[in-house]
Amino acid sequence: MRRTTARPGSVPAGPGPGLGTAQGTPVPDGPAEPEQASAAPAPAPAASAAPAGQVLRTEFPFELPRGYVDDSGTVHRHGVMRLATARDELIPLRDVRVQENPAYLSVVLLGRVITRLGTLPMVHDGVVENMFASDLAFLQDFYRQVNAEGHTRAGVTCPHCEQPFEVELGGSRLGES
């Protein structure tokens, strides 16, 4: 592939209007900044950029063991959960229901990260709190699997017998780390 540098008064040969990077990230169309007389070549892509074909998965499909039954009697079993952010885990801590009963944390947290469930127009903590206990337990376990990615265990050696074993580093309840 041949690289060219932008010259004053010329239009840069980029990916086209509305696209700013190689990944196709939308950039708002607007007035371009004035070019300098000695334009430097475009910087090479960062070495930490994901190789072609390797994409971070942020949504994970699931199927509930029993299913959520809505007010009209429809059973919703298939859904999608997204990766949790730090904000997802911090916001529920300010919720009065969680402050009064810490076990409610998982309900509020799951209500934030489940993006789809069957044909429901929206999933929120009210939906999660009306699920069967087996479905709630399934979702709590699924949340841990999706967000931990196997990084919550560490290999250690017993100081007495020098036998290697693994320990769990994460919290025991959903939302704790």
C-alpha positions, 0 to 999 in steps of 0.5 A: 500500500502506498502512503501519501502526505497531504499537501497544502490546498489538496484534499486528504485521501482518507476513508471518505466523508463521515469516516475517520479511522480504519475501523470506520468510526463515525466522525462528524462532518465539519470544517477541516482545520487549516493545513500547515505549510509543512504537513507531516505524514500521518502517524502509523497505527498504534501497535496496540490496535487489535489485529484485523479480524479480532474484535472485542465482544461486548454482547453475549446471548443467553437462554434462561432455564425457565424464562421470564413470564410477563403480564400477558403470560408470554414467556421470554427465554432468549436474551442478550447481556453486555459487558459491565462498565465500572459505572454499572457496578458503582451506580447501584451502590447509591440506590436506596434499595441496595443500601437497605438490602445489599442482596438487591445489588445483583437485581439492579446490576443485572437490570442495567446490563441485560439489553434484550430479553425476548420481545420485551421493549425494555429490560430493567430491575423490575423485570429482573426482580420478577424472574424465577430464582433459578433464572436469577441464579443463572444470570448471576453466574452468567454475569460472572463468566462474561465479565471475569474472563477467567482472570479471577483465579491466581496460581499460588504455592502453599508455604508449608507443603509447597504444593501449587493450587489456585485461589479465587481473587474476585468477590463472592457476590455479584458486583463485588471484586 
